[in-house]
Amino acid sequence: MRRPHVIMNAGMTLDGKLATVAGDTRISGREDLERVHRIRAEVDGVMVGIGTVLHDDPRLTVHKVPSERQPARVVADSLARTPPEARILSDEAPTIIGVSRAAPEERVRRLRDRGAQVVVCGDSRVELRCFMERLYEMGIRKLLLEGGGTLNFSMLREGLVDEVRVAIAPVIVGGREAVTLVDGEGFESIDAGVHLRLRRYYPLGKDFVLEYEVVR
Ligand SMILES: NC(=O)c1ccc[n+]([C@@H]2O[C@H](COP(=O)([O-])OP(=O)(O)OC[C@H]3O[C@@H](n4cnc5c(N)ncnc54)[C@H](OP(=O)(O)O)[C@@H]3O)[C@@H](O)[C@H]2O)c1
């Protein structure tokens, strides 16, 4: 299967949260945000789940470091719930939305009218292997996966992630309902989990960055 090289990245608290229970995501520092934007400037696409679009309304562009190019913004959105006024539909960069065959036609048409390229994969949920193949065909060779925890789990479970990079901020926020780096159903044994090899680690401003490759 031909698919993009996928780098999963997140800024998280020491207790592994990507946001607080109230949805506050101001976790890592300025230097780390610039690191993320430098990765965005190097890849062909930046991907999130519809949960992140609805919670944060992110721009997903490169705007914290100078860049000649903008990667495509990519969303996994089974039912085409991306609001037509969402910032990822701005004309600053291309937008690719993966939907399933269950997405209402009217909503899909509205997203196409707003300039998004809509890719249909899967019956009721976006089938991620199909979506990755289609992204590759569209010229996306390197993809930055920016979460949230639900999409991260599915991408890992499907074996679609090649690298994991995290910036750990020196803060603890707790909360059983707070989104973590990887949520979803989880693996039942350590052996069944996703195994990583540590490649690099360094302090960055107030944070600490860890970079891994996925072994299996
Ligand atoms: N600190 C950080 O670096 C960071 C980064 C990103 C996000 N966040 C936080 O994370 C939170 C959002 O995380 P989340 O876990 O709720 O949402 P998410 O992972 O962004 O999106 C999950 C949604 O994606 C859709 N999806 C489509 N196909 C899927 C598939 N095959 N597998 C899994 N999901 C699929 C599903 O909705 P449908 O079924 O409707 O398609 C699913 O509910 C927000 O609070 C955000 O602030 C933090």
The ligand as an ORCA input file, in Angstrom:
! r2SCAN-3c Opt
* xyz 0 1
  N      -2.305     19.756     22.566
  C      -2.362     19.361     21.306
  O      -1.305     19.233     20.639
  C      -3.699     19.032     20.682
  C      -3.720     18.685     19.327
  C      -4.939     18.322     18.770
  C      -6.099     18.293     19.525
  N      -6.070     18.647     20.820
  C      -7.324     18.576     21.637
  O      -7.933     17.319     21.437
  C      -9.348     17.455     21.545
  C     -10.025     16.746     20.405
  O      -9.716     15.387     20.471
  P     -10.814     14.277     20.183
  O     -10.181     12.985     20.507
  O     -12.082     14.653     20.869
  O     -11.107     14.438     18.629
  P     -10.243     14.150     17.307
  O      -9.336     13.005     17.481
  O      -9.698     15.452     16.818
  O     -11.408     13.760     16.297
  C     -12.097     12.552     16.508
  C     -13.168     12.379     15.484
  O     -12.595     12.139     14.200
  C     -13.555     11.474     13.435
  N     -13.026     10.336     12.708
  C     -13.264     10.073     11.409
  N     -12.760      8.913     11.075
  C     -12.170      8.401     12.169
  C     -11.486      7.201     12.421
  N     -11.287      6.270     11.469
  N     -11.034      6.985     13.670
  C     -11.199      7.899     14.644
  N     -11.837      9.067     14.458
  C     -12.330      9.312     13.215
  C     -14.626     10.952     14.402
  O     -15.828     11.742     14.255
  P     -16.862     11.332     13.075
  O     -17.220      9.904     13.336
  O     -17.960     12.298     13.169
  O     -16.067     11.469     11.821
  C     -14.029     11.189     15.755
  O     -14.973     11.427     16.770
  C      -9.645     18.918     21.576
  O      -9.965     19.276     22.895
  C      -8.346     19.564     21.154
  O      -8.188     20.803     21.780
  C      -4.902     19.042     21.414
*
